[in-house]
Amino acid sequence: MAYFDVNFNIHRGFSIGLYVIFLSAIQFVVPPAAKLIQTEAFNASKISVIPQQILELDIVRQLEKQKGKLSLPPMSAEKQLEYRKAIDYFIQTLAYLDSDLNKESFCQQVGIPVHQVGSFLKDEYDKGLNGFINQLRLRYAAKQLRSQELVYTISDLAFVCGFNSRASFYRNFQSEFGCSPHQYRLDSLSMVCG
């Protein structure tokens, strides 16, 4: 009987030890597996209902998030020249002074597809659409401020240049030229007179 008790206790200790090791191992395996099963990619009920096109669209969206944007096919040299000429005409006609100008109307005026305008302007002028338009407006304002006889008040000049508010004009002008429009005018006149 003593022999049986000793073997039973050894067997019992060994079984408890294995059970503890088993439970310890499960804590490392079960949580990651549970997360994997809960994700949409492995949810069988959703996969069986989702058509292939939606899955492909989701993959495209994930790629867009990873890359920031999808790469478009390279633009031909003829198209680039055509777009440059259209933008030159846009600049010569002062079309950028229109305060209602937006991406769609700009694209319509210069003939650049909406999905290509951002990358084209970035490649050609190192600016996005808003930065490009604002820079044109600010250069026009600076030219007006340098003239001997200013036709507009500086506050009116903000709206003449296409800005929707005086504050936006002053903020952008300060950022571009490092001084207020008033100071820019004073400095320009002192150079001419001095």
C-alpha positions in Angstrom: 0.0 0.0 0.0 2.9 2.4 0.8 4.3 1.6 -2.6 1.0 2.5 -4.3 0.8 5.8 -2.3 4.3 6.8 -3.4 3.6 6.0 -7.1 0.3 7.8 -6.9 1.9 10.9 -5.4 4.6 10.8 -8.1 2.1 10.4 -10.8 -0.1 13.1 -9.4 2.8 15.5 -9.1 3.8 14.7 -12.7 0.3 15.2 -14.0 -0.1 18.6 -12.2 3.3 19.7 -13.6 2.2 18.8 -17.1 -1.1 20.5 -16.6 0.7 23.7 -15.5 3.0 23.6 -18.5 0.0 23.0 -20.8 -1.8 26.0 -19.4 1.3 28.2 -19.6 1.7 27.2 -23.3 -1.9 28.0 -24.0 -1.7 31.6 -22.8 0.9 32.2 -25.6 -1.1 30.5 -28.3 -4.7 31.3 -27.7 -4.7 35.2 -27.7 -3.0 35.6 -31.0 -5.1 32.9 -32.5 -8.3 34.5 -31.2 -7.3 37.9 -32.7 -6.6 36.2 -36.0 -10.0 34.6 -36.0 -11.7 37.8 -35.1 -10.2 39.8 -38.0 -12.3 40.4 -41.1 -9.8 38.6 -43.3 -10.5 35.4 -41.5 -14.2 35.8 -40.8 -15.7 33.1 -43.0 -19.2 34.5 -42.8 -18.1 37.8 -44.3 -15.8 36.3 -46.9 -18.5 34.1 -48.4 -20.8 37.1 -48.9 -18.2 39.6 -50.2 -17.9 39.6 -54.0 -14.4 39.5 -55.5 -14.6 43.1 -56.8 -15.1 44.5 -53.3 -12.1 42.4 -52.0 -10.0 43.8 -54.8 -11.1 47.4 -54.1 -10.2 46.8 -50.4 -6.7 45.7 -51.5 -6.4 48.8 -53.7 -7.4 51.0 -50.7 -4.8 49.3 -48.5 -2.1 49.9 -51.1 -3.2 53.6 -51.4 -2.8 54.0 -47.6 0.6 52.4 -47.7 1.9 54.3 -50.7 0.0 57.5 -50.1 -1.3 57.4 -53.7 -1.4 55.0 -56.6 1.2 55.7 -59.3 -0.3 56.8 -62.5 1.1 55.9 -65.9 3.7 58.4 -67.0 2.5 61.5 -68.9 3.7 61.9 -72.5 5.9 64.8 -73.3 3.3 66.2 -75.7 0.7 66.2 -72.9 3.1 67.9 -70.5 3.8 70.6 -73.1 0.1 71.1 -73.8 -0.6 71.5 -70.1 2.3 73.9 -69.6 1.0 76.1 -72.5 -2.5 76.0 -71.0 -1.2 77.0 -67.6 0.9 79.8 -69.2 -2.3 81.1 -70.8 -4.1 80.8 -67.5 -1.4 82.9 -65.9 -1.3 85.5 -68.7 -5.1 86.1 -68.6 -4.9 86.5 -64.7 -7.6 83.8 -64.4 -6.1 83.0 -60.9 -7.5 86.2 -59.5 -11.0 84.7 -59.6 -12.0 84.2 -56.0 -14.4 81.4 -56.9 -11.6 79.4 -58.5 -11.6 75.8 -57.3 -10.0 72.5 -58.5 -12.7 71.6 -60.9 -12.9 75.0 -62.6 -9.1 75.2 -62.8 -8.9 71.8 -64.4 -11.6 72.7 -66.8 -9.8 75.9 -67.8 -6.4 74.3 -68.4 -7.7 70.9 -69.6 -5.9 68.8 -67.1 -7.8 65.8 -65.7 -8.7 66.3 -62.0 -6.8 63.1 -61.1 -3.6 64.4 -62.7 -3.5 68.0 -61.7 -1.9 67.5 -58.3 0.9 65.4 -59.5 1.5 67.6 -62.6 1.7 70.8 -60.6 3.9 69.1 -58.0 6.3 67.9 -60.7 6.3 71.2 -62.7 6.0 73.9 -60.0 6.8 72.0 -56.8 3.4 73.1 -55.4 0.0 71.7 -54.9 -3.0 73.5 -56.5 -3.7 75.8 -53.6 -0.1 76.7 -53.1 0.4 77.3 -56.8 -2.7 79.6 -57.0 -1.8 81.4 -53.8 1.7 82.0 -55.1 0.4 83.5 -58.3 -2.0 85.7 -56.4 0.7 86.9 -54.0 3.1 87.7 -56.8 0.4 89.8 -58.4 -0.2 91.6 -55.1 3.5 92.2 -54.7 3.7 93.7 -58.2 0.8 96.0 -57.4 2.4 97.0 -54.1 5.7 97.9 -55.9 3.9 100.2 -58.4 4.3 104.0 -57.8 0.5 104.6 -57.8 -1.4 101.9 -55.9 -4.9 101.8 -57.4 -6.4 99.8 -54.5 -6.1 100.1 -50.8 -4.1 97.3 -49.3 -7.3 95.8 -47.8 -9.1 95.9 -51.1 -6.0 94.3 -52.8 -6.7 91.1 -50.8 -10.0 90.7 -52.6 -8.8 91.9 -56.0 -6.1 89.1 -55.8 -8.8 86.4 -55.2 -8.4 85.9 -51.5 -11.7 85.5 -49.6 -10.6 87.3 -46.5 -8.2 90.0 -45.6 -6.7 87.8 -42.8 -6.0 85.0 -45.3 -4.2 87.4 -47.6 -2.1 88.9 -44.8 -1.2 85.5 -43.4 -0.2 84.1 -46.8 1.7 87.3 -47.8 3.6 87.3 -44.5 4.5 83.6 -45.1 5.7 84.3 -48.7 7.6 87.5 -48.3 8.4 87.7 -44.6 6.6 91.0 -43.9 3.2 92.5 -44.1 1.8 93.9 -47.4 2.1 97.4 -45.9 5.7 97.0 -44.9 6.5 95.5 -48.3 5.0 98.6 -50.0 7.0 100.9 -47.7 10.2 99.0 -48.4 9.6 99.0 -52.2 8.9 102.7 -52.2 11.9 103.6 -50.2 14.1 101.6 -52.6 12.7 103.5 -55.5 12.9 106.9 -53.8 16.2 106.3 -52.0 
